[in-house]
Amino acid sequence: MKLITRIRLLISFFMIALMLSGITAMPAETELRWLMQYKEMFPDRLGNWLQTCYEALTATNSKYPFLAYGYDWLAFAHIVIALSFIGPYKDPVKNAWIIDWQILLCIAVIPLAMIAGPVRQIPVFHIMIDCCFGLLGIIPLLICRKWIKQLALQSGNT
């Protein structure tokens, strides 16, 4: 498989993953209601946390539905971030800086989770899950960055 094809496939995967992770924020109450059907399958602490989240979201949405607008904007932000990959998809070498920027964003997830999590009374296991998004997200980006550097060398654009 050609290097440019591998780069584009990896970028496409990342874009789709970003969009899906954002879009799934919009029906959070519905998703949590569904998860509550399987609460006994989770460790007690996780099941209890999900139950607390569900109750809080249900109460908030019934009394203050406008706050869920924040979830809509979260979804939109994920889509916008995913769209930023169009440049590297079209011309990876010319737009390699976007991959570097996204790598920095993955790193930035960790201090945000570590600072905001305790302030918002998020359990440690949930903070670690959030950190994993940055740690797992950085892997395909680092691979993509490596391949883009190889492509640049092949095409003489160093």
KACOR-V619891 format. One record per helix or strand. SS is the DSSP state (h for helix, s for strand). FROM is the first residue (numbers start at 0). LEN is the number of residues. If there is no record, write none. Layout:
ss:from:len
SS:FROM:LEN
SS:FROM:LEN
//
This chain:
ss:from:len
h:2:24
h:27:9
h:38:3
h:43:20
h:64:19
h:85:5
h:95:24
h:123:32
//
